[in-house]
Amino acid sequence: MKPEVKTLLIIFLIVVFLAGTSLYISKIDLKNHPITPYSNSFDFLSLFKERKKPNYVVYGYLPYWTLANLEYIELDRLTDIAYFGLYIDSKGEFVKTIEDENGTRIAEPGYRNWKESKEVAQLAESCNRFGVRLALTVIAHNDKDNDAFLNCGECWDTLLKNLYTELDAKKIKDVNLNFEYAQYTNIEMAKKFSELTNYLNQALDSKYGDSKVVVSAFADSPVKDRISSDLENLARYSDGIFIMAYDFHRPTSDTAGPVAPIGGKGIHAEYDIETMLKDYLSLVPPNKLILGVPYYGYNWVVSEEKKYAERIDGSEEIGYSQSQPYSGIMDTIIKTKPKILWDELGQVPYFSYVSIETGQQRQVFYENRESLLIKYRLAKSKNLMGVGIWALGYDGGYTELWDLLYDEFID
């Protein structure tokens, strides 16, 4: 064997050994540390490639109740993760305990997991290691408490102090603000929310240098009196607005229909995404907008098989209309083998089936690779900051939605 060939062979064997060792170590680490930068469809050759990052923001909410699915999160597809989250009371303190259905005081699960869960600690460590920004979500969903808090300047100071403590503990610097009222509020409270956003963003930037404050906003915020309706100021004071572009139909709607329809306003829905984006872009620069998409659908109890079927009241005997995560819907499809149909107006899939357990007619509207592709390309065509996901973990071990993120925002 020629010396140069022998040298090349030795180098090749060393590279293969090192690569194999790296892969072996990563798999061992996965057992105790379920977050890695690699996808479930790991490619040996990827060890020799530069790891690319998404060229748009890909912002995913991670609720505490999906932490069991943390092993399926593919960090190389994301730019930001927002842990959901910590609730605040009227004074800006994080809620640490709640009453259960029996009236017993128990630990508030979002707070408990944030403080004690090894999965959350591993998530923070992995995000810091692999360059994914981790945000802490501040949740405020009680109308009375929201009003009291937003009208209390010293309560803002309390929240900021508490945020410093939690961010420093996890070595992160980003915040997501998720303020929601049961229905509507007034423009005065919306302006207060914008002022709070400005106050927190300036203070966090002063301490951390380049913190990011993203606010969530209802889809109809441009046209209804929402807490997030002061959009011009929210865009000015925040680092991004996550549009919750879903729940156009809900389990309590009169009929089944798309959760996040591209079109169809005035036909089967009061609003649609195309109209929503037009309204948002009349008030907000595109580079401040994140188009949120649902990794879930709704499964209705209905009166008949036809599209947009009338919802009927559920019962213990026939079941109830309900939310289903993407993984649950895929499981239902595998189990019942329905014919998957396409709604041309909403640009989403749907199907009808008869429940095996109850014998009742049901109808499901949801999102899949094809419908999400349309939404992602719409976001890119409008030059938006990026897209967002509610919620990480809802796809379980199914990988096609992760593959779509790679194809659209990395490859």
N, C-alpha and C positions, 0 to 999 in steps of 0.2 A: 504494500500500500504506500502510495506517495505521501511524503511528510505533510504536504499542504492538505491533502484529503483527510489524513489522520487527524490533523489539527481541527479541521472543520467538523469532523465527526465528534471529537471530544467536546467542542464548544456546543454542538447541537445537543449532546447528551446532558451536558450541564444545564442548559436552558430548560430542557424537558424536565429534568429532576427538580429544578427550582420552581418551575411552573406547577408541577404536580404537587410539590410540597406546599406551595401557596394555596392551591385549591383544597388540599387535605386539611390544612390549618383552618381555612375559612369554613369548611364544613364542620370541623370540631367546634369552632367558635360559635357556629350557628346554634348548636344545642344549648349553649348557655347564654348566648347573646344573639337573639333572633333577628336583629337588624343588620344587614350587610348591604354594600353598594351594588350587589349583583342581583340580577333578576332570577326568577325561578328557572327560566330557560337559559341557564348559564352556558356560555360557549367558551371552550378551552382557548380558542384563538383570541378571545377578548382580553386575555391576560397580556397580550402583546400590543393591544391597541390603546390609544389615549382615550380615557373615559370622557365622553362628551356630556355636556349639560344641556337641558332644554333651552331652546332659543326664545321661548316665551315663558312668562310666569305660569307655573302649574302649582296651584295652591290647594292643598287638601285639608279638610277638617278631619281630625281624628277624635271621635267621641270616646269617653272612657269606657263605654259599653262594648266597643269593638277591640279593646286591647288584646282579647284572646286571639284575634286574627293578625296580630302584629307581625308574625313570621311571614305573612304574604306581602307585606309592604315592600315595594321595590324603589329604594331611595334614588336610583339613577334616573327615574322618570319624574321626579319632583324637584321643585325649587323651594317650596315652603310647606310646612305642616303646622296647623293650628290645633293644639290640644284643647278639647272641648269637654269641660272647662271648669272654671270657678265662678260660682254665683256670688253676687254681692247683695248686701242688704241696704236699707235706706241711708245708712251712715258711711257706706264705703268699706265696710268690713267684709271679708270673705265668709260665706256661710259654711260653718263647720259641722253643724248637726241639723237634722230634720226629724219630723215625726213620721213614723211609718203608719201603715193603715190601721194599726192597733193603738195608735197614740203613744207609742214608745219612742223615746229619743234615740236616734241612731246616727252614725257618722254619715255626713253627706258624701255620696259615692264619688263625685267628681273631685272633691277636695281630698278625700282619703286616698284615692288612687294617685293623685298628683304628689302627695306627700310621702306615701308609703310603697307604691307599686314599683317593683324592680323593673317592670317593663317600661314604665315612664322614665326611670333613671337611665335605662339602656338606650331608650329613644333619644334622650337629650345628648348622651355621650356620642351616639352614632351620628346624629345630625351635625354636631360640632366637628366630628372627625371627617365626615364626607361632604361638608360644605352645603348642607341643606339647612335653611333657616327654620328654627322652631319658635313658634309664637304661643303665648299663653292667652286663651280666650277668656275675656271677662263677660259673664252672662248676666243680663238684667232683664227678667221676663215678668216682673210683677208691676202692674200699672201704678199702684199707690206708692210702692217703694221707689220706682223710677222717678216719679214726680218729686218726691221728697229729696232724693239724692241729687237730682239735677238742679234743684233750687238751693242747695246747701254747699257753698264754696269750701268750707272747711272739710266737708266730707270728701271733696275731690283730693284734698291734701292727704287725707287718710288712705284713700285708694292708692294714690301714688306711692306713699310710704310702704304699703303692703305689696305693691307690685315690685318695688325695688328688692324687697326681701325674697320674693319668690323667683324673680328673674336671676338674681345673683346666686341663689342656691343651685340653679340648674345651668348657670353660666350661659344664659341667653339674654336677648335684649329686645325681642319683638312682642307686640301685643295685638290681639284681635278684639274688637269691641262688638259684641252681639247684644244690642239693646232692642227689645221687641215689646210692643204693647199688644194686648189681646185683640184690639181692633185698630182704632185710629187715635190720634192725639191732635194737638194744635201746633201752629207754626212757631209759637213761642217756645214750646218744649223742643221742637226740632232745632231751633237756633241754639238752645242751651246744649243740646247734644253736640252740635258743631263746635261750640266753645270748649266743651269738655275734650273733644278730640284734639283741638289745637293746644290746649293746656297740657295734656298728657304727651303729645308728640314733641312739643318743645322741651319739656322737662326730660323726657327719655333721651332725646338727641343730645341735650346738654350733658347728661351723665355718661351715655354710651357712645356718642359720636355719630353713629349711623343706624340707630334703631328704626324699626318699621312699624307703623301703626296702620292696620287695615280695618275698615269698618264694614259690617254686613248691612245690606239694604234690601228691602222688599222689592219684588219685581215691579210693583205698581207705585213705587215711591215718587216718580215724576208726576203722577196724576191723582194721587190720593194723599190724605193728611197723615203721613207716617212719621215716626220719630226720625227716619232717615230721609225726609223730604226736602231738607235744606241742602240740596245737592251741590249747588255751586260752591257753598262754603265747605261742605264736607270734602269736595274734591280739592279745594285749596289747602285745607288743614290736615288731611290724611295723606298716607302714602299709597292708598288704593281703596277702591270700593268694590267689595265682593257682592255682585248682584245675585240674590237668591232667586234665580230664574226658573222656579219650579213651583209646584202646588197650584197650578192653574185649575186643576181638578183635585178634589180631596175625597177621602172616604165618605164624607157627609154630603157631597155634591148630589144633585138630583139625578144625574146620569153618569155613566162611566165616560171617560175621556182622557186625552193626553195630559200627563203631569207637566210636561214642558213643551208645548206645541210651538213649532216654528211659525205656522200660520193658522187661520181659522177664526180670527177675531170676528165676533158678531154672528158666527154660525154655530159653533159648539163651545165657545169660550168668550168671556168678556174681554180678554186681552191675549196677546200672543207675543212671542219673542221678537219677531221682526218689528212690530209696533213698539214694543218696549225699548229696543235698542235705538230706534229713531228718536223716541222721547228722551232717553238718557243722553244721547249724543247732542241733543239741542242744548244741554245744560253742562255737560261734563266732557273734558278732553278725553279722547279714546285711550290715551296712555295711562289713565287713572282707573280704568274699568277692567274688572275680572268677571268673566261670564261663568257663573256657577251652574253646574249641571247635576242632575240627580242620578245617583247610583242605586236607585230604588224605583219601584212603581207601586200602583194601587191595584188591589184585587177586590172587585166589587161583587156583592150578591145582587143579581139582576133578574129581571122578569123574563128576558128572552135572549136569543143568541145574537141578534143584529147589532151592528156597530152603534156606539153611544146608547146602549141599552139603559132603560130606566132602572135606577137603583131601588131596591126594596129593602124594608127594614129587616135586619137580621134577628136571629134568636139563637138560643142554645141548640135548637134542633137543626137549623139550616146554616148556621154560621153567621159571621159578620163581615162587612166590608173592612178591609184592613190594608196597612202598608206592608210591603214585602221588599227586603233588600234584593239586589241583583242575584245573589247566590240562591236565595229562596225561590225566586222566579225561575231560574235555570233548573233548579231541582224539580219544580212543578212541571216544567216543560218535559223533562226527562221522564217523569212519572206518568203524565197524562197523555203525552204525545199529541198535542193539539196542532191544528193547522195555523201557522204563523202568518198573519195578514199585515198589510201596510196601510196606514192612514195617510193619504196623500196631503191632506191639509196640515195636519200636525207634523208630518214627516217623522212618524214614530211607529214602531210595531205594536201589535195587540193580538190577543187571541181569546177565544171563548172555550169553555170546557165544562163538563159536568163533574162536580166534586165526587170523588170515589167514596169519601166518608159519609156525605150527607145526601148525595143525589141531587144537589141544588145546582142550578145554572149559575156560572160565574164568568166574569170578564176581567181581563188584565190589560192595562196599558203600562208600558215600561220603556226603558232605553236599552239599546244594544249597540254593537260596534257601528252599525250603519247610521243610526240616528245621531249618535255622539259625533261621528265623523262630520256630519252636516253642521252641527253646532260648532265644532272646533274650527272648521273652515270658514264659517260665518264670522267667528271671532277674529280670525286672521285677516279676513277681507275687510273688516272694519278697523283694522290696526289697533285692536284692544291690547291692553297690557298682557292679557293671557286668559287662562281658564281656571276654574276652581271645581272642587269635587265635594259633594255631600253624599256619602261620607266614605273616607278611607276604611277599608275592612268590610264594606258591604258586598264586595264581590267575592269574599271568601277565597277559596283556592282557585277560582277561575282566572285565567291569565289573559284572556283576549282584550280586556280593556286596558291592561298595562301595555300590551303589544301596540295598541292603537296610539297611546300616548307617545311611545317611542317613534312610531312611524310618522306621526304628525309634527312632533316638536323636537325631535333629536335627529333622526335619520336624514 
